[in-house]
Amino acid sequence: MENGNNRTARSRGALMMYIFGIFMLVFYLGMAYMFLFSRVLAERMSPTVRYVMGGVFLLYGVYRLYRQVKATDRDNE
């Protein structure tokens, strides 16, 4: 009986981590979009800083996407 409860708790935790990972992925890619293509920060930052920060957010978002897909593949095996 206790083994079933542990499995349920782990699956809930895994689901929460999956949802959190998707949320963070959307956040980082959204920040990249905001820095690279939006005019919201154009008046407050130089273009060089905006493009560098946008690139960093974009690269980290792609890295998070890779890690999310890799973790999902590992869980499905």
C-alpha atoms as an extended CHARMM CRD file, in Angstrom:
* protein
*
        77  EXT
         1         1  MET       CA              0.0000000000        0.0000000000        0.0000000000  PROA      1               0.0000000000
         2         2  GLU       CA              2.7620000000        2.4240000000        0.9000000000  PROA      2               0.0000000000
         3         3  ASN       CA              4.5760000000        1.7340000000       -2.3850000000  PROA      3               0.0000000000
         4         4  GLY       CA              1.4930000000        2.9440000000       -4.2960000000  PROA      4               0.0000000000
         5         5  ASN       CA              1.4150000000        6.1680000000       -2.2890000000  PROA      5               0.0000000000
         6         6  ASN       CA              5.1030000000        6.8160000000       -2.9900000000  PROA      6               0.0000000000
         7         7  ARG       CA              4.5490000000        6.2440000000       -6.7050000000  PROA      7               0.0000000000
         8         8  THR       CA              1.5860000000        8.6590000000       -6.7040000000  PROA      8               0.0000000000
         9         9  ALA       CA              3.5940000000       11.2900000000       -4.8310000000  PROA      9               0.0000000000
        10        10  ARG       CA              6.4880000000       10.9050000000       -7.2900000000  PROA      10              0.0000000000
        11        11  SER       CA              4.1800000000       11.1930000000      -10.2880000000  PROA      11              0.0000000000
        12        12  ARG       CA              2.6190000000       14.3530000000       -8.8510000000  PROA      12              0.0000000000
        13        13  GLY       CA              6.0650000000       15.7860000000       -8.2440000000  PROA      13              0.0000000000
        14        14  ALA       CA              7.1530000000       14.8810000000      -11.7470000000  PROA      14              0.0000000000
        15        15  LEU       CA              4.0410000000       16.5240000000      -13.1810000000  PROA      15              0.0000000000
        16        16  MET       CA              4.6580000000       19.6920000000      -11.1650000000  PROA      16              0.0000000000
        17        17  MET       CA              8.2780000000       19.8080000000      -12.3390000000  PROA      17              0.0000000000
        18        18  TYR       CA              7.1270000000       19.3080000000      -15.9330000000  PROA      18              0.0000000000
        19        19  ILE       CA              4.6330000000       22.1850000000      -15.6530000000  PROA      19              0.0000000000
        20        20  PHE       CA              7.2400000000       24.3860000000      -13.9760000000  PROA      20              0.0000000000
        21        21  GLY       CA              9.7290000000       23.5610000000      -16.7450000000  PROA      21              0.0000000000
        22        22  ILE       CA              7.2060000000       24.5250000000      -19.4400000000  PROA      22              0.0000000000
        23        23  PHE       CA              6.3950000000       27.7630000000      -17.6000000000  PROA      23              0.0000000000
        24        24  MET       CA             10.0710000000       28.6870000000      -17.3300000000  PROA      24              0.0000000000
        25        25  LEU       CA             10.6340000000       27.8240000000      -20.9880000000  PROA      25              0.0000000000
        26        26  VAL       CA              7.8280000000       30.1820000000      -22.0130000000  PROA      26              0.0000000000
        27        27  PHE       CA              9.2010000000       32.8420000000      -19.6600000000  PROA      27              0.0000000000
        28        28  TYR       CA             12.7380000000       32.7310000000      -21.0890000000  PROA      28              0.0000000000
        29        29  LEU       CA             11.5830000000       32.6880000000      -24.7040000000  PROA      29              0.0000000000
        30        30  GLY       CA              9.1510000000       35.5220000000      -23.9340000000  PROA      30              0.0000000000
        31        31  MET       CA             11.9490000000       37.5710000000      -22.4170000000  PROA      31              0.0000000000
        32        32  ALA       CA             14.0970000000       36.8890000000      -25.4720000000  PROA      32              0.0000000000
        33        33  TYR       CA             11.2880000000       38.1030000000      -27.7030000000  PROA      33              0.0000000000
        34        34  MET       CA             10.8200000000       41.2060000000      -25.5730000000  PROA      34              0.0000000000
        35        35  PHE       CA             14.5130000000       42.0980000000      -25.7070000000  PROA      35              0.0000000000
        36        36  LEU       CA             15.0030000000       41.3210000000      -29.3900000000  PROA      36              0.0000000000
        37        37  PHE       CA             11.8000000000       42.4230000000      -31.0980000000  PROA      37              0.0000000000
        38        38  SER       CA              9.7580000000       44.5950000000      -28.7480000000  PROA      38              0.0000000000
        39        39  ARG       CA             10.0980000000       48.3580000000      -28.4280000000  PROA      39              0.0000000000
        40        40  VAL       CA              9.2350000000       48.2680000000      -24.7140000000  PROA      40              0.0000000000
        41        41  LEU       CA             12.8720000000       48.5290000000      -23.6110000000  PROA      41              0.0000000000
        42        42  ALA       CA             14.1270000000       50.5450000000      -26.5950000000  PROA      42              0.0000000000
        43        43  GLU       CA             14.1230000000       53.8550000000      -24.7320000000  PROA      43              0.0000000000
        44        44  ARG       CA             15.7960000000       52.5350000000      -21.5980000000  PROA      44              0.0000000000
        45        45  MET       CA             18.6030000000       50.3750000000      -23.0210000000  PROA      45              0.0000000000
        46        46  SER       CA             21.0990000000       50.6470000000      -25.7870000000  PROA      46              0.0000000000
        47        47  PRO       CA             20.5450000000       48.3060000000      -28.7480000000  PROA      47              0.0000000000
        48        48  THR       CA             23.7590000000       46.4210000000      -28.0030000000  PROA      48              0.0000000000
        49        49  VAL       CA             22.6820000000       45.5520000000      -24.4560000000  PROA      49              0.0000000000
        50        50  ARG       CA             19.1980000000       44.5840000000      -25.6530000000  PROA      50              0.0000000000
        51        51  TYR       CA             20.5440000000       42.2480000000      -28.3460000000  PROA      51              0.0000000000
        52        52  VAL       CA             23.0680000000       40.6210000000      -26.0320000000  PROA      52              0.0000000000
        53        53  MET       CA             20.4680000000       40.0600000000      -23.3140000000  PROA      53              0.0000000000
        54        54  GLY       CA             17.9610000000       38.8160000000      -25.8820000000  PROA      54              0.0000000000
        55        55  GLY       CA             20.5440000000       36.3920000000      -27.2360000000  PROA      55              0.0000000000
        56        56  VAL       CA             21.3330000000       35.1120000000      -23.7580000000  PROA      56              0.0000000000
        57        57  PHE       CA             17.6600000000       34.5640000000      -22.9660000000  PROA      57              0.0000000000
        58        58  LEU       CA             17.1260000000       32.8820000000      -26.3420000000  PROA      58              0.0000000000
        59        59  LEU       CA             20.0720000000       30.5270000000      -25.9120000000  PROA      59              0.0000000000
        60        60  TYR       CA             19.0600000000       29.6460000000      -22.3770000000  PROA      60              0.0000000000
        61        61  GLY       CA             15.4580000000       29.0860000000      -23.5050000000  PROA      61              0.0000000000
        62        62  VAL       CA             16.6420000000       26.7000000000      -26.2100000000  PROA      62              0.0000000000
        63        63  TYR       CA             18.8190000000       24.9230000000      -23.6280000000  PROA      63              0.0000000000
        64        64  ARG       CA             15.8060000000       24.5810000000      -21.3070000000  PROA      64              0.0000000000
        65        65  LEU       CA             13.7680000000       23.2020000000      -24.2020000000  PROA      65              0.0000000000
        66        66  TYR       CA             16.4770000000       20.6100000000      -24.8700000000  PROA      66              0.0000000000
        67        67  ARG       CA             16.5850000000       19.6130000000      -21.2060000000  PROA      67              0.0000000000
        68        68  GLN       CA             12.7770000000       19.4000000000      -21.0270000000  PROA      68              0.0000000000
        69        69  VAL       CA             12.5870000000       17.1280000000      -24.0720000000  PROA      69              0.0000000000
        70        70  LYS       CA             15.4890000000       15.0100000000      -22.8020000000  PROA      70              0.0000000000
        71        71  ALA       CA             13.8530000000       14.5730000000      -19.3880000000  PROA      71              0.0000000000
        72        72  THR       CA             10.5250000000       13.6460000000      -20.9790000000  PROA      72              0.0000000000
        73        73  ASP       CA             12.2120000000       11.0640000000      -23.1890000000  PROA      73              0.0000000000
        74        74  ARG       CA             14.0430000000        9.6020000000      -20.1800000000  PROA      74              0.0000000000
        75        75  ASP       CA             10.7910000000        9.3960000000      -18.1690000000  PROA      75              0.0000000000
        76        76  ASN       CA              8.9860000000        7.6200000000      -21.0070000000  PROA      76              0.0000000000
        77        77  GLU       CA             11.5910000000        4.8580000000      -21.2890000000  PROA      77              0.0000000000
